[in-house]
Amino acid sequence: MSTSKIALVTGGSRGLGRNSALHLAQAGHDLILTYRTQQAEAEAVVAQIEALGRKAVALPLDTSQIASFPDFAQALRQQLSQHWQRSTFDFLINNAGIDARSAFAETTEEDFDNLLNVHFKGVYFLTQQLLPLLADGGGIVNFSTGLARFTTPGYAAYASMKGAVETLTKYMAKELGIRGIRANIVAPGIIKTDFTAAARAAYPQLEEYMSGNTALGRIGEPDDIGGVVAFLCSDAARWVNAQRLEASGGYSL
């Protein structure tokens, strides 16, 4: 039986999910990645992980489709048994996300519900569904955002979902602590990824403005975040629980 730690990263085909997966592989973990539509990108990340000497598989998952979670859990069981001869994995990283910027007064119910389903309802019920497969002594890392602390007009709905996830994470830590499972938050500031590309293109001065309000004088890169996730999935963080780690370079201090 394999003794490797296994991390499941939702939305692992690109952006912060991809970077987190690669950092976890570099730290010695095996990976299960999920992707919604970008299978080729996910398989490319799998190949990168395998080149690092770790095992990896990619599975399709739309985290907004709650009804699909039992089937996903069954597919996950099969992969764990086939590739690792295990019935559990060790770390769940709830990273998958979508971006939808709109002023509070102009947010549609459809946009609101899309954000809700991916960023809060999906996180809630996917984690619930996977609890029987999450090993005792493992961990959960939920992604939030710096926007839950500071404000940028246009992100009222998105930031509200992340605020809900931050509260949920404390409850996860409290209720799952009996199993030795830790739950923590990583809250990035603005990061130069596909996720923020539309906002940066629509507002050419955004990067300069954000950099000017950041103590370290720049916006973030994916490598600024993946290492934080890997830390939270390490023995070095075994006593870190129910915490929010903001990785924003010191924005809006």
C-alpha positions in Angstrom: 0.0 0.0 0.0 1.3 3.5 -0.9 2.3 5.7 2.0 2.3 8.9 -0.1 0.0 11.7 1.0 -2.6 12.4 -1.7 -4.0 15.9 -2.3 -7.2 16.6 -4.3 -7.2 20.0 -5.9 -10.4 21.3 -7.5 -9.8 23.4 -10.6 -6.3 22.1 -10.9 -5.9 22.6 -14.6 -4.8 26.3 -14.5 -4.1 29.3 -12.4 -3.7 28.9 -8.6 -5.0 25.4 -8.7 -2.3 24.3 -11.1 0.4 26.2 -9.1 -0.8 24.7 -5.9 -0.8 21.2 -7.4 2.8 21.6 -8.6 4.0 23.0 -5.2 2.3 20.0 -3.5 4.0 17.6 -5.9 7.4 19.3 -5.2 6.7 18.7 -1.5 6.2 15.0 -2.1 2.5 14.6 -2.4 0.6 12.7 -5.1 -2.3 14.6 -6.8 -5.8 14.2 -8.0 -6.9 17.2 -10.1 -10.3 18.2 -11.2 -11.2 20.2 -14.3 -14.5 21.5 -15.7 -13.8 21.7 -19.5 -10.0 22.0 -19.9 -9.1 18.3 -20.1 -6.0 18.9 -22.2 -4.7 21.5 -19.8 -5.4 19.2 -16.8 -3.5 16.3 -18.5 -0.6 18.6 -19.1 -0.4 19.4 -15.4 -0.6 15.6 -14.7 2.4 15.1 -17.0 4.3 17.9 -15.1 3.6 16.2 -11.8 4.7 12.9 -13.1 7.9 14.5 -14.3 8.5 15.4 -10.7 8.3 11.8 -9.8 4.8 11.8 -8.2 1.6 10.1 -9.3 -1.3 12.2 -10.6 -4.7 11.7 -12.2 -7.3 14.2 -13.5 -11.1 13.9 -13.2 -13.9 16.0 -14.6 -16.0 17.9 -12.1 -18.3 20.9 -12.3 -18.4 22.2 -8.7 -21.6 24.1 -9.4 -23.5 20.9 -10.1 -24.3 19.5 -6.7 -26.2 16.5 -8.0 -23.1 15.2 -9.7 -21.1 14.9 -6.5 -22.1 11.3 -5.6 -21.0 10.1 -9.0 -17.7 12.1 -8.6 -17.1 10.5 -5.2 -17.6 7.1 -6.8 -15.1 7.9 -9.6 -12.7 9.1 -7.0 -13.0 5.9 -5.0 -12.1 3.9 -8.1 -9.1 6.1 -8.9 -7.8 5.8 -5.3 -8.2 2.0 -5.4 -6.7 1.6 -8.8 -3.7 3.9 -8.5 -2.9 4.0 -4.8 -4.6 0.9 -3.4 -6.2 3.2 -0.9 -9.8 4.1 0.1 -8.9 7.6 1.3 -7.0 10.8 0.4 -5.3 13.2 2.7 -5.9 16.8 1.7 -8.8 18.6 0.0 -8.0 21.9 -1.6 -11.2 23.7 -2.6 -9.8 26.0 -5.3 -12.2 25.9 -8.2 -13.7 29.3 -9.0 -15.2 31.7 -11.5 -15.0 35.4 -11.8 -18.0 37.7 -12.4 -17.5 41.4 -11.8 -20.6 43.6 -11.4 -21.6 46.6 -9.4 -23.8 45.8 -6.4 -26.7 47.7 -8.0 -26.3 45.8 -11.3 -25.8 42.2 -10.2 -28.3 39.9 -11.7 -29.8 36.9 -9.9 -28.2 34.6 -12.4 -24.7 36.0 -11.8 -25.3 35.8 -8.1 -26.5 32.2 -8.2 -23.6 31.2 -10.4 -21.1 32.6 -7.9 -23.1 31.1 -5.0 -23.1 27.6 -6.5 -19.4 27.5 -7.3 -17.9 29.5 -4.4 -20.1 28.5 -1.5 -22.7 25.9 -2.1 -20.3 23.7 -4.1 -17.6 24.0 -1.5 -20.1 23.1 1.3 -21.6 20.1 -0.3 -18.5 18.7 -2.1 -16.6 18.7 1.1 -19.6 17.1 2.8 -19.8 14.4 0.1 -16.1 13.6 0.3 -15.8 13.4 4.1 -16.0 9.6 4.1 -13.0 9.6 1.8 -10.9 12.2 3.6 -8.4 10.5 5.9 -8.4 11.1 9.6 -5.5 13.5 10.4 -5.9 15.1 7.0 -6.7 18.7 6.1 -8.9 21.0 4.2 -7.7 24.2 2.5 -10.4 26.6 1.3 -9.7 29.5 -1.0 -11.1 32.9 0.0 -9.9 36.3 -1.2 -8.4 39.5 0.2 -11.7 41.1 -0.9 -13.3 39.6 2.2 -11.2 42.1 4.2 -10.8 45.1 1.9 -13.2 46.3 -0.8 -13.0 46.8 -4.5 -16.2 48.0 -6.2 -17.7 45.3 -8.4 -17.0 42.3 -6.1 -19.9 42.5 -3.6 -21.3 39.1 -4.5 -18.0 37.3 -5.0 -16.5 38.6 -1.8 -19.7 37.8 0.1 -19.5 34.1 -1.0 -15.9 34.0 0.2 -16.9 35.6 3.5 -19.3 32.7 3.9 -16.6 30.2 3.2 -14.4 31.8 5.8 -17.1 31.3 8.4 -17.8 27.7 7.2 -14.1 26.9 7.5 -14.2 27.6 11.2 -17.1 25.3 11.6 -15.3 22.6 9.6 -12.3 22.9 11.9 -14.6 22.7 15.0 -16.7 19.8 13.9 -14.0 17.7 12.2 -11.3 18.3 14.8 -12.4 15.0 16.5 -11.0 13.3 13.5 -7.8 15.2 13.5 -8.8 17.1 10.4 -7.6 20.7 10.1 -9.4 23.3 8.1 -7.8 26.6 7.0 -8.2 29.5 4.6 -5.8 30.9 2.0 -6.9 34.4 1.0 -4.9 35.7 -2.0 -4.8 39.3 -3.1 -4.9 40.1 -6.8 -2.8 37.5 -8.7 -1.6 37.6 -12.3 -3.6 34.6 -13.6 -6.3 33.9 -16.2 -8.8 34.4 -13.5 -8.0 38.1 -13.2 -7.1 38.7 -16.9 -10.5 40.2 -17.8 -10.4 42.7 -15.0 -6.8 43.7 -15.8 -7.7 44.1 -19.4 -10.8 46.2 -18.7 -8.9 48.5 -16.3 -5.4 49.0 -17.6 -4.4 51.0 -14.5 -5.5 48.3 -12.1 -2.1 46.6 -11.8 -0.4 49.9 -11.1 -3.0 51.0 -8.6 -2.9 47.7 -6.7 0.9 47.6 -6.7 0.9 51.1 -5.3 -1.3 50.1 -2.4 0.7 46.9 -1.7 3.5 47.1 0.9 5.8 44.9 -1.3 5.1 47.1 -4.3 3.6 44.6 -6.9 0.7 42.4 -7.5 0.9 38.7 -6.9 2.2 35.8 -9.0 0.9 32.2 -8.8 4.1 31.1 -7.1 3.3 33.4 -4.2 0.3 31.2 -3.4 1.2 27.6 -4.1 3.8 27.4 -1.4 1.3 28.7 1.2 -1.1 25.8 0.2 1.8 23.3 0.4 2.7 24.6 3.9 -0.8 24.1 5.2 -0.7 20.5 3.9 2.6 19.8 5.7 3.6 18.6 9.2 5.0 22.0 9.8 1.4 23.3 9.9 0.0 20.5 12.1 -1.0 23.0 14.8 -2.4 25.6 12.4 -6.2 25.2 12.4 -9.2 27.5 11.7 -6.9 30.2 10.4 -7.1 32.7 7.6 -3.7 33.2 5.9 -3.9 36.3 3.6 -1.2 36.2 0.9 -1.6 39.7 -0.6 1.9 41.2 -0.1 0.4 43.5 2.5 -2.3 45.2 0.5 -4.4 48.0 2.0 -2.6 48.2 5.3 
